Amino acid sequence: MRPRRPFAPLVLALSLIAALLFLCARPAEAHLMPARQGTVHVVGDSAFIVVSVPVSALHGFDDDGDGLLSMAELSRHEAELRADIDRRLVVSDGAAPGTTMLVNVVLAPDHESRADRADHLVALKHARFDAPPKDLHLTFDLFGTGDAEGQVTITGSRDRGHGKGDKETEAAILTRLSPEHRFFRPLLAALLDYVRAGAEHVLFGADHLLFLLTVIVAGLGWRYRLGVVTSFTVAHSVTLGLALFGVLRVPSHVVEPLIALSIVLMAVDNLLRKTVAMRQRVALVCACGLLHGLGFASSMDAMGLDGAHRVASLAGFNVGVELGQASFLAATLALLFVLRRLAPRLTPGHVMRAVSVLAAVMGAVWMVQRI
């Protein structure tokens, strides 16, 4: 008699992806400047900056303490607001800061619910240099206190000088830990930065590491590990590339719970299957890898780079992800080898079940938190 399968994980994973693509069709809310985004455009010897600033990043201006800034509060503190933003939003040519010509602030309300107050502003700044800047640096110190307000994507652009409409663009993700960026670097420098970003995203991403660990402990032998790691790599590279080139736009609040669910799915599959079927496992890992690729893409949100930089960003980030995965895989295999030496009675099955139970619990907790 053919053994009854406890469930069809591949069908479930593909169904999740189909639901994800359906949800991506929802219209986005319209704002003057999307939250956590900004631009800096260089024209001649001037730099024009437009950036979203959360109200929680500003101190002493929210008089009623409701977390919002009203038109009355803006009018009352406008001069102080301009000075505060000018001090904390700095653009320079190398070590030489630009001369501030203008700073302005406007509310960016959600017009569907409140038109007279907002949880973030749009700041506009014009800085001028003695000559067209060749080494443009931007320092941003206007991060909010909310979980989603610790990151901002700034897209820089400048004319190449080869004719009308010939522009060079570059996007940078600034965080509380990395609040500065040097725009229009040589291609090699940009490539190395993306390699580092990809490696850090994996090595500091607990959900991606736990998923990989759950996959690795499910089988023995280099063929299995090579197959599942390769399928995961191919899958996340596809969705990362689609997102980077603007083919697929997915909200992170949709992707992140599904990534947590993929961990639960893989852990439960480990616990219920008596033997690991190579082809089915590769297909399942590939399906889940598509979701994780969208998670990687969320860290490169709005990376609308053109030309060689667009390709370099994708290639560099992918290389960094693979280096991070390889480092984690090597460390995991070394740890398993040490465990077998120290505890000969500890079988691979024991390790697999322990890791899978932990992964199922952690994945479920993350899924609930993210929902």
C-alpha positions as CSV (number, residue, x, y, z in Angstrom):
1,M,0.0,0.0,0.0
2,R,1.3,3.5,-0.9
3,P,1.9,5.5,2.3
4,R,-0.6,8.3,2.8
5,R,0.9,11.7,2.6
6,P,0.1,14.0,5.6
7,F,-0.4,17.0,3.3
8,A,0.7,18.5,0.0
9,P,3.2,21.2,1.0
10,L,4.2,22.1,-2.5
11,V,0.5,22.8,-3.4
12,L,0.1,24.9,-0.3
13,A,3.2,26.9,-0.9
14,L,2.2,27.6,-4.5
15,S,-1.2,28.6,-3.3
16,L,0.3,31.1,-0.9
17,I,2.4,32.6,-3.7
18,A,-0.8,32.9,-5.9
19,A,-2.6,34.7,-3.0
20,L,0.4,36.9,-2.5
21,L,0.4,38.0,-6.2
22,F,-3.3,38.7,-5.9
23,L,-2.9,40.9,-2.9
24,C,-0.1,42.9,-4.7
25,A,-2.8,44.3,-7.0
26,R,-4.2,46.5,-4.3
27,P,-3.9,50.2,-5.0
28,A,-1.4,52.1,-3.0
29,E,-2.2,55.2,-0.9
30,A,-1.3,58.5,-2.5
31,H,0.8,61.0,-0.6
32,L,2.8,64.1,-1.4
33,M,6.0,62.0,-0.7
34,P,5.7,58.4,0.3
35,A,6.8,57.8,3.9
36,R,10.4,56.7,4.4
37,Q,11.5,58.0,1.0
38,G,13.2,61.0,-0.4
39,T,15.2,62.4,-3.3
40,V,18.3,64.6,-3.9
41,H,18.8,66.1,-7.3
42,V,22.0,67.8,-8.4
43,V,21.7,70.6,-10.9
44,G,24.9,72.5,-11.6
45,D,26.3,73.8,-8.3
46,S,23.0,73.1,-6.4
47,A,21.4,70.2,-4.6
48,F,17.7,70.0,-4.1
49,I,16.5,67.6,-1.4
50,V,12.9,66.4,-0.8
51,V,12.4,63.9,2.0
52,S,9.7,62.5,4.2
53,V,10.3,63.2,7.9
54,P,8.2,61.4,10.6
55,V,6.8,63.6,13.4
56,S,8.3,61.2,16.0
57,A,11.8,62.3,14.8
58,L,11.0,65.9,15.9
59,H,11.1,67.0,19.5
60,G,9.3,69.9,21.1
61,F,6.9,70.6,18.3
62,D,4.0,68.3,19.0
63,D,2.3,70.5,21.6
64,D,-0.7,68.2,22.4
65,G,1.4,65.0,22.4
66,D,-0.9,63.1,20.0
67,G,1.9,61.9,17.8
68,L,0.7,64.2,14.9
69,L,1.6,67.7,13.8
70,S,-1.3,70.0,13.1
71,M,-1.4,73.1,10.9
72,A,-1.5,75.2,14.0
73,E,1.5,73.5,15.5
74,L,3.4,73.8,12.2
75,S,2.7,77.5,12.0
76,R,3.6,78.1,15.6
77,H,7.0,76.4,15.3
78,E,7.9,76.7,11.6
79,A,11.1,78.7,12.1
80,E,12.4,76.3,14.7
81,L,11.4,73.3,12.5
82,R,13.3,74.7,9.6
83,A,16.4,75.2,11.7
84,D,16.2,71.7,13.2
85,I,15.8,70.0,9.8
86,D,18.6,72.1,8.3
87,R,20.9,71.0,11.1
88,R,20.0,67.3,10.8
89,L,19.8,67.0,7.0
90,V,23.3,67.8,5.7
91,V,24.6,67.6,2.1
92,S,28.3,68.2,1.3
93,D,30.9,67.9,-1.4
94,G,33.4,65.7,0.3
95,A,34.1,67.5,3.6
96,A,32.8,70.8,2.4
97,P,29.1,71.3,3.4
98,G,26.8,73.1,1.0
99,T,25.4,76.6,1.9
100,T,21.7,76.4,2.7
101,M,19.7,78.6,0.5
102,L,16.2,77.5,1.5
103,V,14.5,75.1,3.9
104,N,10.7,74.6,3.8
105,V,8.4,72.1,5.5
106,V,4.8,71.1,4.6
107,L,2.4,68.6,6.2
108,A,1.9,65.3,4.4
109,P,-1.6,64.2,5.7
110,D,-3.5,61.1,4.9
111,H,-6.3,62.9,3.0
112,E,-8.7,60.0,3.4
113,S,-8.9,60.5,7.2
114,R,-7.4,63.8,8.3
115,A,-6.5,66.8,6.3
116,D,-5.3,69.2,9.0
117,R,-2.7,67.0,10.7
118,A,-0.2,64.4,9.8
119,D,2.2,61.8,11.2
120,H,5.0,63.0,8.9
121,L,6.2,66.1,7.1
122,V,7.8,66.7,3.7
123,A,11.0,68.7,4.1
124,L,12.5,70.6,1.1
125,K,16.1,71.9,1.2
126,H,18.2,73.8,-1.4
127,A,22.0,73.8,-0.8
128,R,24.6,75.5,-3.1
129,F,28.3,74.7,-3.5
130,D,31.2,76.7,-4.9
131,A,31.3,74.4,-7.9
132,P,29.3,71.4,-9.1
133,P,29.7,68.7,-6.4
134,K,31.9,65.8,-7.5
135,D,31.8,63.8,-4.2
136,L,28.2,64.2,-2.9
137,H,27.7,63.1,0.7
138,L,24.3,63.0,2.5
139,T,23.8,62.8,6.2
140,F,20.3,62.1,7.5
141,D,19.5,62.2,11.2
142,L,15.7,62.4,11.1
143,F,14.7,58.8,11.9
144,G,11.5,58.3,13.9
145,T,10.9,56.1,16.9
146,G,8.5,53.7,15.3
147,D,9.5,50.2,14.1
148,A,9.0,51.2,10.5
149,E,10.6,54.6,10.9
150,G,14.2,53.6,11.3
151,Q,15.0,53.5,7.6
152,V,14.7,55.9,4.7
153,T,15.4,55.4,1.0
154,I,17.0,58.4,-0.7
155,T,17.2,58.4,-4.5
156,G,19.9,60.7,-6.0
157,S,20.1,62.0,-9.5
158,R,22.3,64.3,-11.6
159,D,22.8,65.2,-15.3
160,R,25.6,63.3,-16.9
161,G,26.1,66.2,-19.3
162,H,25.7,64.2,-22.5
163,G,22.5,65.7,-23.6
164,K,18.9,66.4,-22.5
165,G,17.4,63.7,-20.3
166,D,20.7,61.9,-19.8
167,K,20.7,61.4,-16.1
168,E,22.5,59.2,-13.6
169,T,20.5,57.9,-10.7
170,E,21.3,56.0,-7.5
171,A,19.4,55.0,-4.5
172,A,20.6,54.6,-0.9
173,I,19.0,53.0,2.1
174,L,19.9,54.9,5.2
175,T,19.3,53.5,8.7
176,R,19.9,54.6,12.3
177,L,23.1,52.6,12.3
178,S,24.2,53.8,8.8
179,P,22.9,57.4,8.4
180,E,25.3,58.6,5.7
181,H,25.8,57.8,2.0
182,R,28.2,58.8,-0.7
183,F,26.4,59.2,-4.0
184,F,27.7,58.5,-7.5
185,R,30.6,56.3,-6.4
186,P,32.6,54.2,-8.9
187,L,30.9,51.1,-9.9
188,L,33.2,48.8,-8.0
189,A,32.6,50.7,-4.7
190,A,28.8,50.4,-5.2
191,L,29.1,46.7,-6.0
192,L,31.1,46.0,-2.9
193,D,28.5,47.9,-0.8
194,Y,25.7,45.7,-2.2
195,V,27.7,42.6,-1.5
196,R,28.1,43.7,2.1
197,A,24.4,44.6,2.4
198,G,23.4,41.2,1.0
199,A,25.6,39.3,3.4
200,E,24.4,41.3,6.4
201,H,20.8,40.8,5.4
202,V,21.2,37.1,5.6
203,L,23.5,36.9,8.6
204,F,21.4,39.3,10.7
205,G,18.0,37.9,9.4
206,A,16.9,35.4,12.0
207,D,13.9,34.2,9.8
208,H,16.1,33.4,6.8
209,L,18.7,31.6,8.9
210,L,16.1,29.6,10.7
211,F,14.5,28.6,7.4
212,L,17.9,27.5,6.1
213,L,18.7,25.6,9.2
214,T,15.3,23.8,9.0
215,V,16.1,22.7,5.5
216,I,19.7,21.7,6.1
217,V,19.0,19.4,9.1
218,A,16.3,17.5,7.1
219,G,18.8,15.4,5.1
220,L,22.3,14.2,4.9
221,G,24.8,14.2,2.0
222,W,26.2,16.8,-0.3
223,R,23.7,16.1,-3.1
224,Y,20.8,17.0,-0.9
225,R,22.4,20.1,0.5
226,L,23.6,21.3,-2.9
227,G,20.2,20.7,-4.4
228,V,18.2,22.6,-1.8
229,V,20.6,25.5,-1.5
230,T,20.7,25.8,-5.3
231,S,17.0,25.8,-5.6
232,F,16.6,28.4,-2.8
233,T,19.3,30.6,-4.5
234,V,17.6,30.4,-8.0
235,A,14.2,31.1,-6.6
236,H,15.1,34.1,-4.5
237,S,17.2,35.5,-7.3
238,V,14.2,35.4,-9.6
239,T,11.8,37.3,-7.4
240,L,14.6,39.7,-6.2
241,G,15.4,40.5,-9.8
242,L,11.7,41.0,-10.7
243,A,11.3,43.4,-7.8
244,L,14.5,45.3,-8.5
245,F,13.5,45.8,-12.2
246,G,10.0,47.0,-11.2
247,V,8.1,44.0,-12.6
248,L,6.8,42.9,-9.2
249,R,5.8,45.2,-6.4
250,V,5.0,43.5,-3.1
251,P,4.1,45.2,0.2
252,S,6.4,44.0,3.0
253,H,3.4,43.6,5.3
254,V,2.2,40.9,3.0
255,V,5.5,39.2,2.4
256,E,6.8,39.0,6.0
257,P,4.0,36.9,7.5
258,L,4.2,34.5,4.6
259,I,8.0,34.1,5.1
260,A,7.2,33.2,8.7
261,L,4.6,30.8,7.5
262,S,7.1,29.2,5.1
263,I,9.3,28.3,8.2
264,V,6.3,26.7,9.9
265,L,5.5,24.8,6.7
266,M,9.1,23.5,6.3
267,A,9.3,22.5,10.0
268,V,6.0,20.6,9.9
269,D,7.0,18.8,6.7
270,N,10.2,17.7,8.5
271,L,8.2,16.3,11.4
272,L,5.6,14.5,9.4
273,R,7.7,13.0,6.6
274,K,9.4,9.7,7.5
275,T,11.8,10.1,4.6
276,V,12.9,13.1,2.6
277,A,12.1,12.9,-1.1
278,M,14.7,14.9,-3.0
279,R,12.6,16.2,-5.8
280,Q,9.7,17.2,-3.6
281,R,11.9,18.9,-1.1
282,V,13.7,20.8,-3.9
283,A,10.4,21.9,-5.3
284,L,9.1,23.0,-1.9
285,V,12.3,24.9,-1.0
286,C,12.1,26.6,-4.4
287,A,8.5,27.7,-3.8
288,C,9.4,29.1,-0.4
289,G,12.5,30.7,-1.8
290,L,10.3,32.8,-4.1
291,L,8.8,34.3,-0.9
292,H,12.2,34.9,0.7
293,G,13.4,36.6,-2.5
294,L,10.6,39.1,-2.0
295,G,11.8,39.5,1.6
296,F,15.3,40.3,0.3
297,A,13.8,42.7,-2.1
298,S,12.0,44.6,0.7
299,S,15.5,45.6,2.0
300,M,16.2,47.1,-1.4
301,D,12.9,48.9,-1.7
302,A,12.9,51.7,-4.2
303,M,16.3,50.7,-5.5
304,G,15.5,52.2,-8.9
305,L,19.0,52.3,-10.3
306,D,19.6,52.6,-14.0
307,G,22.2,51.2,-16.3
308,A,25.2,49.4,-14.9
309,H,24.3,50.3,-11.3
310,R,21.0,48.5,-11.5
311,V,22.7,45.3,-12.7
312,A,25.5,45.8,-10.2
313,S,23.1,46.2,-7.3
314,L,21.3,43.0,-8.1
315,A,24.5,41.0,-8.8
316,G,26.3,42.4,-5.7
317,F,23.4,41.8,-3.4
318,N,22.9,38.3,-4.7
319,V,26.6,37.5,-4.2
320,G,26.4,38.9,-0.7
321,V,23.4,36.7,0.1
322,E,25.2,33.6,-1.2
323,L,28.3,34.5,0.8
324,G,26.1,34.9,3.9
325,Q,24.4,31.6,3.2
326,A,27.7,29.8,2.6
327,S,29.1,31.1,5.8
328,F,26.0,30.0,7.8
329,L,26.1,26.6,6.1
330,A,29.8,26.1,6.9
331,A,29.2,27.1,10.5
332,T,26.2,24.8,10.8
333,L,28.0,21.8,9.4
334,A,30.9,22.4,11.7
335,L,28.6,22.6,14.7
336,L,26.8,19.4,13.7
337,F,30.2,17.7,13.4
338,V,31.2,18.8,16.9
339,L,27.9,17.6,18.3
340,R,28.3,14.2,16.8
341,R,31.8,14.0,18.4
342,L,30.6,15.2,21.8
343,A,27.3,13.3,21.9
344,P,27.6,10.1,19.8
345,R,24.1,9.0,20.8
346,L,22.6,12.2,19.4
347,T,21.4,11.1,15.9
348,P,20.6,13.3,12.9
349,G,16.9,12.5,13.5
350,H,17.1,13.9,17.1
351,V,18.7,17.1,15.8
352,M,16.2,17.4,13.0
353,R,13.2,17.0,15.3
354,A,14.6,19.5,17.9
355,V,15.3,22.1,15.2
356,S,12.0,21.6,13.5
357,V,10.0,22.0,16.7
358,L,11.9,25.2,17.5
359,A,11.3,26.4,14.0
360,A,7.6,25.7,14.0
361,V,7.1,27.5,17.3
362,M,9.3,30.5,16.3
363,G,7.8,30.8,12.9
364,A,4.3,30.7,14.3
365,V,5.2,33.5,16.8
366,W,6.7,35.6,14.1
367,M,3.7,35.1,11.8
368,V,1.3,36.2,14.5
369,Q,3.5,39.2,15.4
370,R,3.8,40.3,11.7
371,I,0.1,39.9,11.0
